Amino acid sequence: QLDSQGIPVITHEVLAKGAPTIIGVKVPDLSKQPVIIKVKQGEQVVQNDCTREFCDDAGFQEMLKLYGGLRAQIVTPIVSNGAVLAVVSLHVLNESRSWSTEEIAQCSATAELIKEQLQS
C-alpha cells in the first residue's frame, strides 16, 4: 500500500525473534529519500551495508535507526502497468551482509507472486 505521496506504508511484516515492529513507526519525510525514489521508478534496491550508503542523507540515516538498526536490505517494488502497487522489503538488523544472486532473485519472484494475487 502506498500513501498519497507514493511512499510505501507498512501493512504486514514477519519478524525474527526479538526484532521490533516497524508498523506505525513515524519516520522523517521520505519523499526525497534515495531508496524511495528508486522504488517509485520501479527499481529493486539491494544494499549490503545501508550505513555506508547515502551518508549525506540525514533522513535516510535517521530511518536506519528508527527501523531498529537496519543494516542490509532488499527492497523490491511490485509494479503493474508502470505503477507501483506495493513493496516487498527484506531487512537485516545490526549487521551487514552480502546478498546472494539467489536471494535477490527470490525477492523478485516473491514480488511477482504477490502481484498475481493482487490482480486476481
Backbone as a chain_set.jsonl record, in Angstrom:
{"seq": "QLDSQGIPVITHEVLAKGAPTIIGVKVPDLSKQPVIIKVKQGEQVVQNDCTREFCDDAGFQEMLKLYGGLRAQIVTPIVSNGAVLAVVSLHVLNESRSWSTEEIAQCSATAELIKEQLQS", "coords": {"N": [[0.85, -1.168, 0.0], [0.482, 2.26, -0.778], [1.061, 5.611, 0.334], [-0.432, 8.925, 0.015], [1.637, 10.319, -1.181], [2.953, 8.436, -2.562], [4.603, 6.884, -1.049], [5.675, 3.875, 0.415], [3.516, 2.224, 2.711], [3.72, 0.489, 5.668], [2.124, -2.461, 6.06], [2.067, -5.17, 6.594], [4.122, -7.567, 8.221], [6.802, -9.852, 8.888], [8.53, -10.987, 11.558], [11.784, -11.606, 12.881], [12.736, -13.361, 15.846], [12.798, -11.194, 18.563], [13.094, -8.908, 17.009], [12.099, -5.553, 16.477], [8.805, -4.224, 15.778], [8.002, -2.369, 12.811], [5.748, -1.32, 11.95], [3.724, 1.436, 11.886], [5.747, 3.082, 12.807], [6.946, 6.308, 13.068], [8.508, 8.113, 10.622], [11.048, 10.3, 9.195], [10.308, 12.727, 6.572], [10.063, 10.917, 3.706], [9.922, 11.325, 1.016], [11.923, 12.331, -0.64], [13.899, 10.565, -0.27], [16.577, 8.486, -1.206], [16.272, 5.616, -1.691], [13.502, 5.322, -1.792], [12.894, 6.929, -4.003], [14.095, 5.435, -6.081], [12.6, 3.05, -5.877], [10.021, 3.996, -6.437], [10.394, 4.433, -9.093], [10.311, 1.942, -10.029], [12.492, 0.312, -9.582], [14.471, -2.3, -8.192], [16.101, -2.291, -5.064], [19.158, -3.073, -3.674], [20.99, -3.41, -0.833], [23.936, -3.981, 0.802], [25.217, -2.952, 3.012], [23.716, -0.663, 4.591], [24.499, 1.505, 6.142], [26.68, 2.572, 4.929], [25.805, 3.819, 2.72], [24.315, 6.608, 1.1], [25.231, 8.517, 2.944], [25.167, 11.246, 3.353], [22.537, 11.857, 3.548], [20.394, 12.81, 5.788], [17.792, 12.068, 6.547], [17.576, 9.442, 5.586], [19.565, 8.174, 7.112], [18.488, 8.559, 9.673], [16.167, 7.026, 9.43], [17.283, 4.453, 9.334], [18.011, 4.056, 11.993], [15.501, 4.326, 13.277], [14.222, 2.118, 12.259], [15.099, 0.014, 13.775], [17.874, -0.395, 13.739], [18.593, -0.943, 11.114], [20.572, -2.549, 8.714], [21.083, -3.979, 6.34], [19.398, -4.522, 3.235], [16.856, -5.627, 0.928], [14.847, -4.176, -1.334], [11.977, -4.43, -3.072], [9.948, -3.371, -5.61], [6.494, -3.877, -6.423], [5.195, -3.898, -9.441], [2.763, -2.843, -11.771], [1.559, -2.237, -14.951], [3.207, 0.022, -15.11], [2.856, 1.283, -12.669], [3.578, 1.454, -9.194], [2.403, -0.894, -7.063], [2.771, -2.049, -4.573], [5.267, -2.963, -2.109], [7.897, -5.239, -1.48], [9.95, -5.827, 1.163], [12.961, -6.778, 2.513], [14.72, -6.992, 5.434], [17.77, -6.762, 7.317], [18.92, -6.537, 10.568], [21.331, -4.734, 12.471], [23.69, -5.885, 11.436], [25.796, -6.05, 8.592], [25.447, -7.649, 5.357], [26.188, -9.781, 2.622], [24.169, -10.054, -0.064], [23.01, -12.847, -1.841], [22.885, -13.831, -5.317], [20.779, -15.571, -5.692], [19.102, -14.997, -3.477], [18.338, -12.381, -4.07], [17.006, -12.816, -6.489], [14.936, -14.414, -5.51], [13.477, -12.59, -3.98], [12.494, -10.993, -6.042], [10.922, -12.901, -7.373], [9.054, -13.459, -5.375], [7.773, -10.991, -5.206], [6.535, -11.0, -7.702], [4.714, -13.136, -7.386], [3.062, -12.05, -5.406], [2.05, -9.875, -6.814], [0.486, -11.207, -8.737], [-1.492, -12.234, -7.037], [-2.615, -9.858, -6.082], [-3.763, -8.901, -8.374], [-5.716, -10.699, -8.978]], "CA": [[0.0, 0.0, 0.0], [1.235, 3.498, -0.854], [0.319, 6.762, 0.835], [-0.768, 9.913, -1.008], [2.872, 10.763, -1.834], [3.565, 7.283, -3.198], [5.547, 6.276, -0.113], [5.109, 2.625, 0.94], [3.009, 2.154, 4.079], [3.933, -0.876, 6.149], [0.85, -3.052, 6.465], [2.305, -6.55, 7.018], [5.532, -7.875, 8.457], [7.178, -11.082, 9.57], [9.676, -10.574, 12.36], [12.639, -12.568, 13.576], [12.618, -13.257, 17.3], [13.465, -10.045, 19.153], [13.103, -7.745, 16.117], [10.974, -4.662, 16.777], [7.907, -3.909, 14.68], [8.143, -1.04, 12.21], [4.402, -0.848, 11.606], [3.351, 2.623, 12.641], [6.901, 3.893, 13.195], [6.973, 7.61, 12.4], [9.824, 8.371, 10.031], [11.133, 11.615, 8.562], [9.769, 12.796, 5.214], [10.823, 10.006, 2.86], [9.617, 11.558, -0.392], [13.159, 12.586, -1.389], [14.854, 9.566, 0.174], [17.087, 7.809, -2.405], [15.699, 4.289, -1.936], [12.104, 5.542, -2.181], [12.897, 7.442, -5.383], [14.368, 4.309, -6.971], [11.473, 2.12, -5.821], [8.918, 4.626, -7.156], [10.717, 4.297, -10.511], [10.192, 0.521, -10.351], [13.796, -0.349, -9.444], [14.792, -3.048, -6.98], [17.267, -1.731, -4.386], [19.87, -4.067, -2.871], [22.04, -2.763, -0.042], [24.647, -4.907, 1.688], [25.513, -2.211, 4.235], [22.988, 0.598, 4.459], [25.166, 2.602, 6.842], [27.715, 3.117, 4.047], [25.159, 4.408, 1.555], [23.563, 7.844, 1.311], [25.718, 9.036, 4.224], [24.841, 12.661, 3.482], [21.082, 11.991, 3.612], [20.062, 12.702, 7.21], [16.538, 11.334, 6.684], [17.864, 8.026, 5.387], [20.315, 7.7, 8.277], [17.553, 8.515, 10.795], [15.29, 5.887, 9.199], [18.005, 3.236, 9.721], [17.898, 3.939, 13.449], [14.102, 4.114, 13.632], [13.846, 0.768, 11.834], [15.702, -0.974, 14.656], [19.278, -0.655, 13.414], [18.64, -1.518, 9.767], [21.926, -2.568, 8.155], [21.096, -4.509, 4.974], [18.023, -4.671, 2.778], [16.443, -5.767, -0.464], [13.549, -3.517, -1.463], [11.5, -4.819, -4.394], [8.61, -2.861, -5.905], [5.544, -4.688, -7.179], [4.792, -2.939, -10.467], [1.811, -3.278, -12.781], [1.233, -1.153, -15.884], [4.034, 1.19, -14.803], [2.551, 1.85, -11.353], [3.977, 0.656, -8.037], [1.234, -1.311, -6.28], [3.203, -2.409, -3.222], [6.712, -3.182, -1.993], [8.39, -6.307, -0.618], [11.21, -5.327, 1.71], [13.625, -7.728, 3.392], [15.688, -6.233, 6.226], [18.635, -7.391, 8.315], [19.261, -5.544, 11.574], [22.557, -4.742, 13.288], [24.892, -6.404, 10.779], [25.745, -6.03, 7.136], [25.533, -8.98, 4.753], [26.246, -9.803, 1.158], [23.021, -10.787, -0.599], [23.356, -13.723, -2.963], [22.07, -13.697, -6.528], [19.572, -16.354, -5.459], [18.238, -14.254, -2.555], [17.802, -11.238, -4.822], [16.033, -13.375, -7.426], [13.788, -14.882, -4.74], [12.671, -11.407, -3.655], [11.782, -10.633, -7.275], [9.901, -13.926, -7.602], [8.014, -13.251, -4.367], [7.023, -9.812, -5.64], [5.692, -11.421, -8.828], [3.616, -13.917, -6.83], [2.141, -11.121, -4.732], [1.374, -9.117, -7.878], [-0.558, -12.083, -9.275], [-2.577, -12.283, -6.053], [-3.26, -8.543, -6.043], [-4.506, -8.687, -9.613], [-6.766, -11.713, -9.182]], "C": [[0.893, 1.227, 0.0], [0.395, 4.638, -0.296], [0.105, 7.763, -0.303], [0.449, 10.451, -1.753], [3.579, 9.612, -2.545], [4.61, 6.601, -2.34], [4.925, 4.99, 0.419], [4.698, 2.747, 2.41], [3.15, 0.699, 4.518], [2.613, -1.404, 6.695], [1.003, -4.47, 6.99], [3.799, -6.719, 7.266], [5.657, -9.226, 9.119], [8.484, -10.752, 10.272], [10.472, -11.76, 12.89], [12.453, -12.345, 15.081], [13.438, -12.063, 17.799], [13.507, -8.805, 18.268], [11.896, -6.864, 16.421], [10.087, -4.458, 15.546], [8.256, -2.533, 14.102], [6.788, -0.547, 11.697], [4.073, 0.333, 12.511], [4.519, 3.484, 13.1], [6.875, 5.186, 12.384], [8.394, 7.874, 11.918], [9.843, 9.774, 9.444], [10.503, 11.571, 7.172], [10.652, 11.964, 4.294], [10.669, 10.303, 1.371], [10.856, 11.815, -1.246], [14.261, 11.595, -1.024], [15.28, 8.723, -1.022], [16.482, 6.438, -2.702], [14.252, 4.437, -2.411], [12.026, 6.026, -3.625], [13.119, 6.303, -6.365], [13.191, 3.334, -7.02], [10.279, 2.698, -6.586], [9.134, 4.563, -8.668], [10.679, 2.831, -10.955], [11.478, -0.264, -10.22], [13.888, -1.124, -8.126], [16.07, -2.45, -6.39], [17.86, -2.809, -3.491], [21.008, -3.346, -2.157], [22.635, -3.78, 0.926], [25.007, -4.258, 3.02], [24.919, -0.82, 4.097], [23.718, 1.773, 5.104], [26.252, 3.244, 5.996], [27.129, 3.791, 2.811], [24.374, 5.647, 1.974], [23.932, 8.49, 2.65], [25.351, 10.498, 4.441], [23.336, 12.911, 3.534], [20.637, 11.733, 5.046], [18.774, 11.899, 7.425], [16.738, 9.838, 6.542], [18.578, 7.462, 6.611], [19.421, 7.609, 9.513], [16.614, 7.309, 10.665], [15.976, 4.581, 9.614], [17.889, 2.992, 11.217], [16.468, 3.599, 13.85], [13.619, 2.721, 13.272], [14.644, -0.291, 12.587], [17.15, -1.306, 14.373], [19.439, -1.324, 12.061], [20.041, -1.416, 9.185], [21.988, -3.069, 6.725], [19.652, -4.712, 4.545], [17.944, -4.968, 1.288], [15.036, -5.198, -0.517], [13.086, -3.715, -2.905], [10.1, -4.273, -4.633], [7.784, -3.903, -6.66], [4.889, -3.723, -8.156], [3.817, -3.595, -11.443], [1.435, -2.075, -13.641], [1.96, 0.143, -15.533], [3.783, 1.832, -13.455], [3.01, 0.899, -10.248], [2.733, 0.383, -7.2], [1.58, -1.516, -4.813], [4.711, -2.648, -3.259], [6.962, -4.375, -1.075], [9.774, -5.862, -0.147], [11.744, -6.33, 2.725], [14.75, -6.98, 4.107], [16.523, -7.147, 7.119], [19.065, -6.278, 9.267], [20.639, -5.811, 12.168], [23.777, -5.409, 12.673], [24.711, -6.318, 9.271], [25.788, -7.473, 6.627], [25.615, -8.812, 3.253], [25.1, -10.672, 0.659], [23.47, -11.628, -1.782], [22.445, -13.419, -4.155], [20.75, -14.42, -6.348], [18.591, -15.619, -4.537], [17.573, -13.069, -3.261], [16.723, -11.722, -5.788], [14.779, -13.852, -6.69], [12.895, -13.716, -4.321], [11.865, -10.96, -4.873], [10.648, -11.625, -7.556], [8.749, -13.777, -6.613], [7.144, -12.055, -4.739], [6.081, -10.17, -6.791], [4.494, -12.238, -8.34], [2.576, -13.028, -6.145], [1.38, -10.305, -5.765], [0.238, -9.938, -8.484], [-1.759, -12.142, -8.336], [-3.344, -10.952, -5.989], [-4.147, -8.309, -7.262], [-5.62, -9.686, -9.833], [-8.033, -11.375, -8.41]], "O": [[1.923, 1.259, 0.673], [-0.828, 4.64, -0.43], [0.428, 7.474, -1.455], [0.305, 10.988, -2.851], [4.677, 9.789, -3.072], [5.419, 5.823, -2.845], [3.766, 4.998, 0.833], [5.428, 3.297, 3.234], [2.737, -0.213, 3.802], [2.06, -0.872, 7.657], [0.158, -4.935, 7.755], [4.629, -6.095, 6.604], [4.752, -9.689, 9.813], [9.434, -10.288, 9.641], [9.91, -12.779, 13.292], [12.06, -11.263, 15.516], [14.623, -11.941, 17.492], [13.92, -7.742, 18.732], [10.79, -7.371, 16.604], [10.565, -4.514, 14.413], [8.74, -1.651, 14.812], [6.699, 0.517, 11.085], [4.138, 0.237, 13.736], [4.302, 4.522, 13.726], [6.792, 5.155, 11.157], [9.348, 7.86, 12.696], [8.792, 10.374, 9.22], [10.2, 10.494, 6.658], [11.834, 12.258, 4.119], [11.238, 9.59, 0.545], [10.844, 11.546, -2.447], [15.415, 11.765, -1.418], [14.423, 8.282, -1.788], [16.206, 6.131, -3.861], [13.831, 3.744, -3.337], [11.171, 5.57, -4.385], [12.417, 6.206, -7.371], [12.83, 2.85, -8.093], [9.598, 1.968, -7.307], [8.176, 4.632, -9.438], [10.975, 2.515, -12.107], [11.557, -1.397, -10.696], [13.436, -0.652, -7.082], [17.01, -2.139, -7.122], [17.167, -3.388, -2.655], [21.877, -2.749, -2.793], [21.933, -4.36, 1.755], [25.092, -4.94, 4.041], [25.549, 0.086, 3.551], [23.572, 2.912, 4.661], [26.704, 4.347, 6.307], [27.868, 4.278, 1.954], [23.837, 5.709, 3.08], [23.063, 8.949, 3.391], [25.236, 10.946, 5.582], [22.906, 14.064, 3.561], [20.518, 10.583, 5.471], [18.679, 11.131, 8.383], [16.147, 9.053, 7.283], [18.227, 6.384, 7.092], [19.572, 6.689, 10.317], [16.301, 6.651, 11.657], [15.333, 3.699, 10.183], [17.692, 1.859, 11.656], [16.24, 2.7, 14.659], [12.706, 2.197, 13.909], [14.839, -1.391, 12.071], [17.616, -2.388, 14.729], [20.315, -2.17, 11.879], [20.633, -0.337, 9.16], [22.852, -2.638, 5.962], [18.787, -5.031, 5.361], [18.828, -4.615, 0.507], [14.137, -5.679, 0.173], [13.721, -3.231, -3.843], [9.159, -4.663, -3.942], [8.316, -4.699, -7.433], [4.127, -2.842, -7.758], [4.01, -4.729, -11.879], [1.044, -1.028, -13.126], [1.394, 1.23, -15.646], [4.427, 2.826, -13.118], [2.848, -0.316, -10.359], [2.092, 1.305, -6.696], [0.789, -1.201, -3.924], [5.343, -2.546, -4.31], [6.328, -4.51, -0.028], [10.653, -5.559, -0.955], [11.056, -6.686, 3.681], [15.628, -6.404, 3.463], [16.043, -8.168, 7.61], [19.514, -5.216, 8.836], [21.052, -6.958, 12.341], [24.815, -5.494, 13.33], [23.61, -6.493, 8.75], [26.122, -8.396, 7.37], [25.16, -7.812, 2.696], [25.06, -11.874, 0.922], [24.23, -11.159, -2.629], [21.376, -12.827, -4.005], [19.712, -13.938, -6.8], [17.386, -15.618, -4.789], [16.388, -12.801, -3.062], [15.658, -11.114, -5.895], [13.671, -13.704, -7.206], [11.672, -13.853, -4.312], [10.696, -10.594, -4.751], [9.546, -11.226, -7.931], [7.589, -13.954, -6.984], [5.921, -12.103, -4.602], [4.949, -9.688, -6.838], [3.379, -12.052, -8.828], [1.371, -13.232, -6.291], [0.183, -10.068, -5.604], [-0.851, -9.414, -8.716], [-2.906, -12.105, -8.782], [-4.568, -10.935, -5.858], [-5.155, -7.605, -7.186], [-6.396, -9.544, -10.778], [-9.01, -12.121, -8.47]]}, "num_chains": 1, "name": "protein.A"}
